[in-house]
Amino acid sequence: MSCNLGGRFVGVGQVGHFGEQAGGPFFDTAPSRDYLALLLQDKYGPVGLIHVDAHPDLQDEVLGSKICHGTPFKRAYDEGLLDCSRVIQIGLNGTGYSSDDCDLGRSLGFRVVKAQECWYKSLEPLMAEVRQQMGEGPVYLSFDIDAIDPSFCPGTGSPEVGGLTTIQALELIRGCRGLNLVGCDLVEVSPPYDVAAMTAVTGAHLLFEMLCVLPGTQRQD
């Protein structure tokens, strides 16, 4: 199914439209990688990335597989799809495969903001810094629902306590207004683990918020 979705993403990009994807496991981002490859080859060159997640997803392989939910951005890095000076990971938190998991991005030149650095504060100042970092170049937004604390979003396969609030999630997405967004996704929503559709409803709202910050959209406060 990912191959078919990937073809559809590429087709969307070829006609000049914006690609927004919602999915389950993070390597549903594989279609988005095809979309990124199209942008790299035919349009923009390497893109900036705003990656909101409890996990870095930068493993070279997981359980012997190089293509899985823990590896998508390592593959994107290896394929030259990312402008590493314009990549930020926000919300890293909790368990990992190794003690240096949260430092993997830093070793590649990414900016890393752990969840603990976000506690008790508005993220509007952070997003002002992010907008400056991203500049006018093309940017891809990837949002893993497990970055949000499971008290708000329990319906995910890898919940991590001490995550972001839903208000902070809105600040992160609304803070992307003015950026040259060329694609986005929201992943890791798992209905079997959800409670009263809390996660699904939050995910749907966040996808709507992403559409509201696209270049050229009109804002009403």
N, CA, C and O of each residue as an XYZ file, in Angstrom:
884
protein
N       0.830     -1.200      0.000
C       0.000      0.000      0.000
C       0.865      1.250      0.000
O       0.503      2.246     -0.627
N       2.028      1.219      0.708
C       2.870      2.402      0.730
C       3.328      2.778     -0.665
O       3.422      3.961     -0.992
N       3.619      1.762     -1.507
C       4.072      2.071     -2.865
C       2.980      2.799     -3.633
O       3.257      3.779     -4.324
N       1.731      2.326     -3.518
C       0.639      3.000     -4.211
C       0.455      4.420     -3.698
O       0.274      5.352     -4.481
N       0.503      4.581     -2.369
C       0.373      5.913     -1.795
C       1.520      6.804     -2.233
O       1.334      7.993     -2.491
N       2.715      6.216     -2.316
C       3.854      7.000     -2.759
C       3.649      7.517     -4.161
O       3.967      8.671     -4.448
N       3.125      6.687     -5.039
C       2.856      7.133     -6.395
C       1.857      8.262     -6.419
O       1.987      9.196     -7.211
N       0.861      8.188     -5.559
C      -0.143      9.261     -5.503
C       0.474     10.553     -4.985
O       0.146     11.634     -5.475
N       1.362     10.456     -4.000
C       2.032     11.651     -3.501
C       2.851     12.299     -4.602
O       2.812     13.516     -4.781
N       3.593     11.485     -5.338
C       4.399     12.029     -6.425
C       3.508     12.696     -7.458
O       3.848     13.765     -7.966
N       2.366     12.079     -7.781
C       1.435     12.682     -8.727
C       0.906     14.003     -8.236
O       0.751     14.946     -9.012
N       0.621     14.080     -6.920
C       0.169     15.341     -6.344
C       1.227     16.412     -6.536
O       0.912     17.533     -6.935
N       2.482     16.075     -6.254
C       3.548     17.053     -6.398
C       3.742     17.495     -7.826
O       4.056     18.659     -8.073
N       3.563     16.591     -8.776
C       3.807     16.929    -10.174
C       2.807     17.946    -10.700
O       3.122     18.702    -11.619
N       1.605     17.978    -10.130
C       0.628     18.960    -10.601
C       0.654     20.217     -9.736
O      -0.193     21.099     -9.881
N       1.634     20.289     -8.833
C       1.855     21.534     -8.109
C       1.000     21.737     -6.883
O       0.879     22.860     -6.395
N       0.392     20.653     -6.364
C      -0.432     20.789     -5.173
C       0.372     20.431     -3.927
O       1.490     19.923     -4.006
N      -0.234     20.713     -2.774
C       0.379     20.453     -1.479
C       0.016     19.053     -1.024
O      -1.124     18.624     -1.203
N       0.975     18.322     -0.431
C       0.720     16.968      0.052
C       0.576     16.924      1.560
O       1.499     17.296      2.284
N      -0.587     16.469      2.045
C      -0.790     16.264      3.483
C      -1.204     14.826      3.680
O      -2.109     14.335      3.006
N      -0.531     14.135      4.624
C      -0.781     12.722      4.832
C      -1.094     12.436      6.284
O      -0.481     13.012      7.182
N      -2.055     11.541      6.522
C      -2.326     11.039      7.867
C      -2.151      9.536      7.840
O      -2.559      8.872      6.887
N      -1.542      8.998      8.891
C      -1.309      7.564      8.868
C      -1.085      6.990     10.245
O      -1.212      7.670     11.264
N      -0.746      5.706     10.242
C      -0.466      4.988     11.472
C       1.031      4.943     11.722
O       1.624      5.968     12.059
N       1.673      3.756     11.563
C       3.105      3.654     11.837
C       3.911      4.642     11.019
O       3.541      4.979      9.894
N       5.050      5.120     11.605
C       5.756      6.248     10.999
C       6.329      5.904      9.645
O       6.612      6.813      8.865
N       6.516      4.617      9.321
C       7.013      4.425      7.971
C       5.886      4.447      6.952
O       6.094      4.119      5.784
N       4.679      4.838      7.396
C       3.714      5.368      6.433
C       4.282      6.647      5.837
O       3.784      7.134      4.822
N       5.334      7.198      6.468
C       6.013      8.358      5.908
C       6.785      7.983      4.652
O       7.339      8.862      3.993
N       6.836      6.694      4.302
C       7.490      6.302      3.053
C       6.914      7.021      1.845
O       7.688      7.485      1.008
N       5.570      7.141      1.703
C       5.056      7.951      0.596
C       5.547      9.379      0.661
O       5.830      9.988     -0.371
N       5.654      9.929      1.883
C       6.144     11.284      2.015
C       7.595     11.367      1.566
O       8.016     12.386      1.019
N       8.369     10.301      1.792
C       9.751     10.273      1.316
C       9.787     10.328     -0.202
O      10.638     11.013     -0.770
N       8.881      9.619     -0.871
C       8.803      9.718     -2.326
C       8.486     11.143     -2.740
O       9.036     11.661     -3.712
N       7.574     11.779     -1.977
C       7.217     13.164     -2.249
C       8.425     14.077     -2.052
O       8.683     14.961     -2.869
N       9.175     13.854     -0.947
C      10.384     14.628     -0.708
C      11.392     14.429     -1.837
O      12.036     15.380     -2.279
N      11.525     13.177     -2.302
C      12.461     12.907     -3.393
C      12.075     13.684     -4.647
O      12.935     14.204     -5.358
N      10.760     13.756     -4.910
C      10.301     14.539     -6.060
C      10.694     16.004     -5.898
O      11.202     16.632     -6.827
N      10.448     16.539     -4.697
C      10.792     17.939     -4.455
C      12.287     18.166     -4.639
O      12.708     19.184     -5.188
N      13.078     17.211     -4.176
C      14.525     17.336     -4.293
C      14.952     17.314     -5.750
O      15.757     18.141     -6.179
N      14.415     16.373     -6.508
C      14.881     16.155     -7.872
C      14.369     17.214     -8.838
O      15.103     17.651     -9.725
N      13.128     17.627     -8.676
C      12.490     18.443     -9.708
C      12.191     19.878     -9.299
O      11.891     20.704    -10.161
N      12.263     20.198     -8.012
C      11.770     21.520     -7.628
C      12.747     22.304     -6.774
O      13.255     23.334     -7.218
N      13.026     21.847     -5.558
C      13.614     22.720     -4.557
C      15.042     22.392     -4.159
O      15.759     23.283     -3.704
N      15.481     21.161     -4.310
C      16.699     20.732     -3.639
C      16.356     20.259     -2.231
O      15.174     20.153     -1.904
N      17.346     19.970     -1.386
C      17.076     19.485     -0.022
C      16.179     20.457      0.749
O      16.318     21.675      0.634
N      15.261     19.895      1.533
C      14.276     20.711      2.232
C      14.584     20.792      3.713
O      15.259     19.924      4.266
N      14.080     21.850      4.357
C      14.103     21.927      5.807
C      13.045     20.995      6.386
O      12.092     20.624      5.700
N      13.216     20.621      7.640
C      12.293     19.684      8.282
C      12.006     20.138      9.703
O      12.922     20.396     10.484
N      10.717     20.231     10.032
C      10.281     20.400     11.415
C       9.672     19.071     11.839
O       8.592     18.701     11.380
N      10.364     18.359     12.710
C       9.974     17.007     13.107
C       9.571     17.023     14.573
O      10.414     17.193     15.454
N       8.278     16.843     14.833
C       7.741     16.848     16.193
C       7.468     15.399     16.581
O       6.657     14.728     15.944
N       8.145     14.912     17.629
C       8.115     13.478     17.899
C       8.717     13.222     19.273
O       9.581     13.974     19.725
N       8.262     12.160     19.941
C       8.917     11.724     21.168
C      10.192     10.942     20.880
O      11.013     10.740     21.775
N      10.361     10.502     19.635
C      11.500      9.660     19.253
C      12.188     10.250     18.023
O      11.530     10.877     17.193
N      13.499     10.061     17.895
C      14.213     10.699     16.779
C      14.000     10.038     15.423
O      14.158     10.684     14.388
N      13.637      8.731     15.421
C      13.432      8.003     14.155
C      14.636      8.134     13.232
O      14.498      8.326     12.024
N      15.827      8.026     13.833
C      17.080      8.159     13.098
C      17.948      6.912     13.203
O      19.142      6.955     12.909
N      17.344      5.793     13.623
C      18.106      4.556     13.685
C      18.500      4.112     12.275
O      17.753      4.310     11.317
N      19.674      3.514     12.169
C      20.062      2.964     10.869
C      19.252      1.715     10.551
O      18.910      1.466      9.395
N      18.949      0.934     11.578
C      18.045     -0.208     11.410
C      17.444     -0.559     12.756
O      18.001     -0.237     13.806
N      16.302     -1.222     12.710
C      15.615     -1.686     13.913
C      15.256     -3.147     13.716
O      14.562     -3.502     12.763
N      15.728     -3.986     14.614
C      15.476     -5.436     14.544
C      15.847     -5.992     13.173
O      15.155     -6.847     12.620
N      16.967     -5.477     12.636
C      17.477     -5.983     11.372
C      16.869     -5.368     10.132
O      17.250     -5.721      9.016
N      15.915     -4.442     10.309
C      15.250     -3.833      9.153
C      15.661     -2.374      9.013
O      15.645     -1.626      9.992
N      16.026     -1.968      7.810
C      16.350     -0.574      7.536
C      15.118      0.240      7.141
O      15.188      1.465      7.050
N      13.991     -0.435      6.907
C      12.756      0.241      6.507
C      11.698     -0.044      7.559
O      11.011     -1.064      7.493
N      11.562      0.854      8.531
C      10.561      0.654      9.584
C      10.314      1.988     10.281
O      10.877      3.013      9.897
N       9.475      1.966     11.299
C       9.024      3.218     11.912
C      10.134      3.951     12.649
O       9.977      5.134     12.950
N      11.245      3.299     12.949
C      12.330      3.964     13.651
C      13.437      4.493     12.749
O      14.443      5.002     13.243
N      13.267      4.380     11.433
C      14.366      4.717     10.517
C      14.075      5.767      9.449
O      14.985      6.069      8.677
N      12.865      6.352      9.342
C      12.549      7.138      8.137
C      13.455      8.334      7.899
O      13.787      8.643      6.755
N      13.860      9.010      8.970
C      14.649     10.219      8.736
C      16.135      9.922      8.585
O      16.883     10.762      8.083
N      16.574      8.739      9.012
C      17.925      8.305      8.662
C      17.992      7.995      7.166
O      18.980      8.305      6.501
N      16.920      7.377      6.645
C      16.895      7.110      5.201
C      16.835      8.432      4.426
O      17.513      8.593      3.411
N      16.014      9.380      4.915
C      15.927     10.675      4.232
C      17.281     11.380      4.248
O      17.680     11.990      3.255
N      17.991     11.294      5.383
C      19.334     11.889      5.471
C      20.287     11.206      4.483
O      21.012     11.873      3.745
N      20.275      9.879      4.478
C      21.175      9.127      3.598
C      20.937      9.453      2.125
O      21.868      9.440      1.320
N      19.690      9.742      1.781
C      19.341     10.007      0.385
C      19.510     11.478      0.009
O      19.199     11.872     -1.116
N      20.003     12.293      0.951
C      20.263     13.697      0.635
C      19.019     14.538      0.499
O      19.028     15.547     -0.205
N      17.930     14.135      1.171
C      16.671     14.860      1.026
C      16.555     16.051      1.973
O      15.667     16.888      1.808
N      17.445     16.137      2.964
C      17.306     17.135      4.016
C      18.434     18.165      3.968
O      19.595     17.826      3.738
N      18.068     19.426      4.190
C      19.031     20.486      4.420
C      19.296     20.497      5.927
O      18.531     21.089      6.688
N      20.368     19.849      6.354
C      20.575     19.576      7.776
C      20.703     20.833      8.621
O      20.456     20.785      9.826
N      21.079     21.945      8.027
C      21.151     23.197      8.780
C      19.762     23.757      9.064
O      19.609     24.691      9.851
N      18.739     23.170      8.408
C      17.359     23.634      8.599
C      16.468     22.480      9.053
O      15.326     22.348      8.612
N      17.008     21.657      9.934
C      16.224     20.560     10.511
C      16.171     20.747     12.020
O      17.197     20.968     12.664
N      14.970     20.659     12.579
C      14.797     20.714     14.031
C      13.895     19.569     14.462
O      12.882     19.290     13.819
N      14.265     18.910     15.546
C      13.446     17.870     16.160
C      12.974     18.396     17.509
O      13.778     18.835     18.332
N      11.670     18.349     17.727
C      11.065     18.928     18.926
C      10.266     17.857     19.669
O       9.471     17.140     19.062
N      10.478     17.748     20.990
C       9.661     16.860     21.811
C      10.285     15.524     22.137
O       9.609     14.657     22.692
N      11.562     15.324     21.811
C      12.198     14.030     22.081
C      12.147     13.735     23.574
O      12.368     14.609     24.412
N      11.846     12.458     23.883
C      11.455     12.158     25.256
C      11.404     10.646     25.455
O      11.109      9.903     24.519
N      11.689     10.196     26.665
C      11.374      8.824     27.024
C      12.369      7.788     26.566
O      13.565      8.052     26.435
N      11.847      6.602     26.324
C      12.683      5.433     26.058
C      13.282      5.482     24.662
O      12.789      6.180     23.776
N      14.378      4.709     24.486
C      15.035      4.657     23.182
C      15.768      3.347     23.006
O      15.763      2.492     23.892
N      16.399      3.196     21.852
C      17.152      1.979     21.572
C      18.560      2.029     22.160
O      19.188      0.989     22.360
N      19.057      3.238     22.438
C      20.386      3.397     23.011
C      20.423      4.679     23.826
O      19.524      5.514     23.727
N      21.478      4.830     24.639
C      21.559      5.971     25.530
C      21.769      7.286     24.793
O      21.495      8.355     25.337
N      22.252      7.213     23.559
C      22.523      8.439     22.804
C      21.467      8.737     21.751
O      21.713      9.519     20.832
N      20.287      8.119     21.873
C      19.234      8.297     20.866
C      18.945      9.771     20.583
O      18.849     10.189     19.430
N      18.809     10.542     21.651
C      18.405     11.944     21.470
C      19.520     12.806     20.901
O      19.293     13.947     20.498
N      20.743     12.246     20.869
C      21.871     12.991     20.320
C      22.166     12.627     18.870
O      23.057     13.215     18.257
N      21.431     11.667     18.313
C      21.680     11.256     16.933
C      21.507     12.432     15.980
O      22.325     12.634     15.083
N      20.444     13.206     16.175
C      20.198     14.351     15.302
C      21.303     15.387     15.389
O      21.725     15.941     14.375
N      21.773     15.649     16.608
C      22.842     16.638     16.768
C      24.088     16.225     15.996
O      24.785     17.074     15.440
N      24.372     14.925     15.958
C      25.564     14.452     15.243
C      25.446     14.664     13.741
O      26.450     14.643     13.029
N      24.217     14.870     13.252
C      23.990     15.110     11.828
C      23.813     16.595     11.516
O      23.597     16.973     10.365
N      23.904     17.423     12.540
C      23.772     18.865     12.341
C      22.386     19.403     12.607
O      22.131     20.576     12.336
N      21.459     18.577     13.138
C      20.105     19.027     13.438
C      20.094     19.794     14.768
O      20.950     19.593     15.630
N      19.105     20.671     14.903
C      18.807     21.227     16.223
C      17.841     20.285     16.922
O      16.880     19.816     16.312
N      18.087     20.005     18.199
C      17.243     19.088     18.967
C      16.713     19.814     20.201
O      17.487     20.379     20.975
N      15.387     19.796     20.383
C      14.745     20.384     21.559
C      13.970     19.269     22.254
O      12.940     18.817     21.755
N      14.468     18.832     23.401
C      13.822     17.741     24.118
C      12.532     18.217     24.785
O      12.334     19.407     25.027
N      11.662     17.249     25.072
C      10.368     17.591     25.675
C      10.542     18.341     26.983
O       9.782     19.265     27.273
N      11.540     17.954     27.782
C      11.725     18.587     29.082
C      12.035     20.075     28.946
O      11.725     20.867     29.837
N      12.648     20.448     27.827
C      12.934     21.859     27.588
C      11.661     22.653     27.277
O      11.677     23.884     27.278
N      10.562     21.945     27.013
C       9.299     22.589     26.668
C       8.331     22.672     27.849
O       7.282     23.307     27.747
N       8.679     22.035     28.963
C       7.759     22.009     30.096
C       7.502     23.414     30.644
O       8.407     24.247     30.700
N       6.258     23.660     31.045
C       5.843     24.867     31.774
C       6.000     26.157     30.976
O       6.151     27.226     31.568
N       5.969     26.084     29.657
C       6.188     27.312     28.900
C       5.426     27.300     27.581
O       5.074     26.246     27.052
N       5.187     28.483     27.074
C       4.669     28.638     25.721
C       5.782     28.327     24.724
O       6.955     28.596     24.986
N       5.407     27.760     23.583
C       6.393     27.450     22.548
C       6.407     28.509     21.441
O       7.075     28.328     20.423
N       5.679     29.608     21.630
C       5.721     30.677     20.635
C       7.132     31.244     20.453
O       7.541     31.461     19.312
N       7.905     31.496     21.536
C       9.279     31.976     21.337
C      10.144     30.978     20.566
O      10.957     31.380     19.734
N       9.975     29.687     20.833
C      10.728     28.677     20.096
C      10.399     28.742     18.616
O      11.295     28.661     17.776
N       9.117     28.888     18.289
C       8.735     28.897     16.875
C       9.228     30.158     16.165
O       9.443     30.140     14.954
N       9.406     31.246     16.905
C      10.022     32.432     16.298
C      11.447     32.113     15.880
O      11.897     32.553     14.822
N      12.158     31.353     16.701
C      13.509     30.925     16.360
C      13.488     29.956     15.183
O      14.354     30.010     14.309
N      12.498     29.072     15.165
C      12.396     28.095     14.077
C      12.152     28.805     12.745
O      12.752     28.449     11.730
N      11.275     29.807     12.747
C      11.013     30.530     11.501
C      12.285     31.199     10.989
O      12.529     31.245      9.783
N      13.084     31.712     11.905
C      14.353     32.321     11.496
C      15.301     31.260     10.943
O      15.993     31.497      9.953
N      15.330     30.087     11.586
C      16.192     29.001     11.125
C      15.779     28.504      9.738
O      16.637     28.230      8.898
N      14.482     28.389      9.496
C      14.001     27.841      8.232
C      14.111     28.839      7.086
O      14.277     28.443      5.932
N      14.020     30.119      7.393
C      14.148     31.125      6.348
C      13.056     31.005      5.304
O      11.922     30.643      5.616
N      13.403     31.310      4.063
C      12.427     31.304      2.975
C      12.438     30.005      2.175
O      11.663     29.862      1.230
N      13.287     29.071      2.528
C      13.388     27.826      1.767
C      12.233     26.879      2.030
O      11.452     27.101      2.955
N      12.109     25.818      1.226
C      11.034     24.848      1.392
C      11.183     24.062      2.690
O      12.286     23.697      3.096
N      10.039     23.811      3.331
C      10.017     23.155      4.638
C       8.970     22.039      4.628
O       7.873     22.208      4.096
N       9.323     20.913      5.216
C       8.381     19.804      5.410
C       8.098     19.673      6.904
O       9.026     19.724      7.712
N       6.836     19.507      7.282
C       6.418     19.355      8.675
C       5.956     17.925      8.905
O       5.060     17.430      8.221
N       6.579     17.267      9.876
C       6.190     15.895     10.221
C       5.864     15.840     11.709
O       6.692     16.206     12.542
N       4.653     15.380     12.045
C       4.168     15.414     13.432
C       3.737     14.013     13.849
O       2.766     13.469     13.323
N       4.465     13.437     14.797
C       4.106     12.149     15.394
C       3.252     12.432     16.622
O       3.668     13.175     17.511
N       2.075     11.850     16.674
C       1.135     12.139     17.753
C       1.692     11.743     19.118
O       1.224     12.243     20.140
N       2.692     10.847     19.149
C       3.221     10.450     20.456
C       4.099     11.526     21.088
O       4.548     11.357     22.222
N       4.354     12.630     20.381
C       5.018     13.776     21.005
C       4.123     14.406     22.060
O       4.610     15.050     22.989
N       2.814     14.221     21.919
C       1.854     14.770     22.879
C       1.698     13.790     24.040
O       1.639     12.577     23.833
N       1.632     14.312     25.242
C       1.521     13.466     26.425
C       0.309     12.533     26.321
O      -0.753     12.953     25.861
N       0.458     11.265     26.744
C      -0.654     10.310     26.619
C      -1.881     10.660     27.444
O      -2.941     10.073     27.226
N      -1.777     11.596     28.384
C      -2.986     12.043     29.078
C      -3.925     12.762     28.120
O      -5.130     12.832     28.362
N      -3.374     13.300     27.028
C      -4.176     13.941     25.982
C      -4.418     12.992     24.812
O      -5.507     12.971     24.238
N      -3.400     12.207     24.460
C      -3.454     11.358     23.261
C      -2.958      9.957     23.597
O      -1.810      9.625     23.302
N      -3.803      9.129     24.208
C      -3.375      7.780     24.579
C      -3.314      6.812     23.406
O      -2.660      5.773     23.502
N      -3.980      7.129     22.306
C      -4.130      6.186     21.200
C      -2.944      6.160     20.267
O      -3.043      6.597     19.121
N      -1.816      5.650     20.748
C      -0.619      5.544     19.928
C       0.197      4.350     20.390
O       0.064      3.917     21.534
N       1.020      3.824     19.534
C       1.736      2.590     19.840
C       2.915      2.750     20.770
O       3.333      1.778     21.400
N       3.475      3.971     20.877
C       4.666      4.183     21.718
C       4.485      5.415     22.594
O       5.211      6.396     22.434
N       3.523      5.380     23.521
C       3.277      6.563     24.352
C       4.447      6.839     25.280
O       5.089      5.914     25.778
N       4.720      8.120     25.510
C       5.797      8.537     26.408
C       5.270      9.621     27.337
O       4.858     10.685     26.876
N       5.278      9.360     28.649
C       4.794     10.364     29.602
C       5.752     11.552     29.624
O       6.937     11.420     29.321
N       5.213     12.712     29.987
C       6.033     13.915     30.037
C       6.138     14.611     28.704
O       7.080     15.367     28.462
N       5.167     14.358     27.828
C       5.203     14.952     26.492
C       4.576     16.333     26.448
O       4.295     16.947     27.477
N       4.366     16.800     25.233
C       3.811     18.123     24.997
C       2.323     18.153     25.350
O       1.678     17.108     25.442
N       1.789     19.348     25.544
C       0.346     19.519     25.718
C      -0.295     19.784     24.353
O       0.394     20.069     23.374
N      -1.611     19.686     24.310
C      -2.306     19.990     23.058
C      -2.192     21.475     22.712
O      -2.165     21.833     21.534
N      -2.126     22.332     23.717
C      -1.936     23.762     23.454
C      -0.570     23.987     22.810
O      -0.455     24.761     21.860
N       0.454     23.325     23.314
C       1.784     23.455     22.713
C       1.800     22.908     21.283
O       2.488     23.445     20.415
N       1.045     21.846     21.048
C       0.963     21.316     19.683
C       0.374     22.359     18.736
O       0.857     22.537     17.618
N      -0.673     23.045     19.193
C      -1.252     24.118     18.375
C      -0.247     25.242     18.151
O      -0.159     25.785     17.050
N       0.512     25.594     19.191
C       1.516     26.648     19.041
C       2.573     26.259     18.008
O       3.016     27.100     17.226
N       2.972     25.000     18.005
C       3.982     24.544     17.051
C       3.478     24.668     15.617
O       4.187     25.161     14.739
N       2.243     24.214     15.391
C       1.711     24.249     14.025
C       1.391     25.680     13.614
O       1.748     26.101     12.514
N       0.728     26.423     14.476
C       0.402     27.811     14.123
C       1.665     28.654     13.952
O       1.663     29.646     13.223
N       2.735     28.256     14.626
C       4.000     28.945     14.478
C       4.659     28.715     13.136
O       5.650     29.371     12.815
N       4.130     27.799     12.349
C       4.654     27.549     10.995
C       4.086     28.532      9.970
O       4.519     28.542      8.818
N       3.126     29.352     10.378
C       2.575     30.342      9.452
C       3.696     31.256      8.964
O       4.506     31.751      9.748
N       3.719     31.464      7.666
C       4.752     32.290      7.057
C       5.891     31.498      6.471
O       6.698     32.037      5.713
N       5.975     30.203      6.816
C       7.011     29.349      6.239
C       6.577     28.846      4.867
O       5.386     28.815      4.555
N       7.532     28.461      4.068
C       7.261     27.895      2.743
C       7.031     26.393      2.890
O       7.861     25.579      2.485
N       5.878     26.042      3.484
C       5.545     24.633      3.694
C       5.226     23.959      2.359
O       4.412     24.452      1.579
N       5.880     22.826      2.112
C       5.664     22.114      0.849
C       5.052     20.730      1.066
O       4.777     20.021      0.098
N       4.837     20.340      2.323
C       4.217     19.052      2.599
C       4.185     18.821      4.095
O       4.924     19.464      4.840
N       3.328     17.899      4.546
C       3.262     17.593      5.973
C       2.609     16.237      6.184
O       1.943     15.698      5.301
N       2.822     15.705      7.380
C       2.117     14.479      7.751
C       1.857     14.479      9.247
O       2.519     15.187     10.006
N       0.890     13.681      9.660
C       0.615     13.392     11.055
C       0.435     11.887     11.173
O      -0.418     11.305     10.503
N       1.245     11.251     12.030
C       1.279      9.792     12.041
C       1.204      9.239     13.464
O       1.222      9.977     14.449
N       1.119      7.900     13.529
C       1.150      7.098     14.752
C      -0.136      7.174     15.570
O      -0.123      6.860     16.760
N      -1.245      7.584     14.957
C      -2.544      7.460     15.630
C      -2.998      6.010     15.501
O      -3.065      5.469     14.398
N      -3.314      5.377     16.646
C      -3.709      3.967     16.654
C      -5.063      3.814     17.339
O      -5.126      3.763     18.567
N      -6.152      3.739     16.563
C      -7.501      3.668     17.154
C      -7.701      2.558     18.184
O      -8.429      2.781     19.151
N      -7.086      1.351     18.032
C      -7.327      0.326     19.058
C      -6.870      0.728     20.460
O      -7.389      0.220     21.454
N      -5.898      1.639     20.539
C      -5.413      2.089     21.844
C      -6.088      3.376     22.309
O      -5.793      3.862     23.400
N      -6.966      3.923     21.521
C      -7.545      5.227     21.831
C      -8.628      5.105     22.898
O      -9.180      4.027     23.119
N      -8.923      6.225     23.555
C      -9.964      6.298     24.574
C     -10.933      7.407     24.172
O     -10.544      8.571     24.080
N     -12.184      7.051     23.933
C     -13.230      8.018     23.587
C     -12.819      8.895     22.397
O     -13.217     10.056     22.306
N     -12.029      8.330     21.499
C     -11.586      9.026     20.279
C     -10.758     10.283     20.565
O     -10.657     11.166     19.713
N     -10.168     10.365     21.763
C      -9.400     11.552     22.129
C      -8.267     11.813     21.135
O      -8.075     12.941     20.681
N      -7.531     10.769     20.808
C      -6.364     10.924     19.938
C      -6.795     11.210     18.510
O      -6.216     12.067     17.842
N      -7.805     10.497     18.042
C      -8.275     10.685     16.672
C      -8.799     12.104     16.459
O      -8.518     12.729     15.436
N      -9.554     12.601     17.421
C     -10.101     13.959     17.296
C      -8.976     14.984     17.325
O      -8.975     15.928     16.535
N      -8.017     14.803     18.231
C      -6.880     15.725     18.289
C      -6.097     15.688     16.983
O      -5.720     16.731     16.448
N      -5.852     14.481     16.472
C      -5.140     14.363     15.205
C      -5.856     15.069     14.069
O      -5.226     15.743     13.255
N      -7.176     14.916     14.012
C      -7.945     15.583     12.956
C      -7.856     17.097     13.079
O      -7.729     17.800     12.076
N      -7.924     17.595     14.300
C      -7.800     19.042     14.504
C      -6.424     19.541     14.076
O      -6.312     20.603     13.464
N      -5.373     18.778     14.398
C      -4.021     19.207     14.045
C      -3.821     19.198     12.536
O      -3.141     20.074     12.001
N      -4.397     18.234     11.848
C      -4.317     18.226     10.383
C      -5.025     19.447      9.799
O      -4.535     20.061      8.851
N      -6.177     19.795     10.369
C      -6.878     21.004      9.926
C      -6.014     22.237     10.161
O      -5.933     23.119      9.307
N      -5.365     22.293     11.332
C      -4.490     23.426     11.638
C      -3.346     23.511     10.626
O      -2.942     24.611     10.249
N      -2.825     22.377     10.185
C      -1.764     22.377      9.175
C      -2.253     23.019      7.878
O      -1.539     23.803      7.252
N      -3.464     22.680      7.489
C      -4.020     23.280      6.271
C      -4.166     24.794      6.421
O      -4.049     25.537      5.447
N      -4.424     25.243      7.657
C      -4.657     26.667      7.887
C      -3.385     27.508      7.845
O      -3.460     28.736      7.787
N      -2.206     26.859      7.874
C      -0.955     27.624      7.832
C      -0.239     27.479      6.495
O       0.925     27.859      6.363
N      -0.927     26.937      5.518
C      -0.303     26.811      4.204
C      -0.030     28.184      3.606
O      -0.753     29.140      3.887
N       0.996     28.285      2.796
C       1.260     29.560      2.116
C       0.034     30.030      1.333
O      -0.573     29.258      0.591
N      -0.318     31.283      1.504
C      -1.426     31.852      0.745
C      -2.775     31.771      1.427
O      -3.736     32.363      0.936
N      -2.890     31.049      2.561
C      -4.180     30.993      3.239
C      -4.448     32.302      3.977
O      -3.519     32.963      4.439
N      -5.708     32.666      4.084
C      -6.106     33.884      4.764
C      -6.397     33.592      6.222
O      -6.977     32.555      6.547
N      -6.003     34.490      7.095
C      -6.136     34.290      8.539
C      -7.202     35.208      9.114
O      -7.277     36.391      8.780
N      -8.028     34.633      9.992
C      -8.998     35.424     10.745
C      -8.807     35.111     12.224
O      -9.052     33.986     12.659
N      -8.373     36.096     12.992
C      -8.161     35.890     14.439
C      -9.483     35.927     15.190
O      -9.503     35.773     16.411
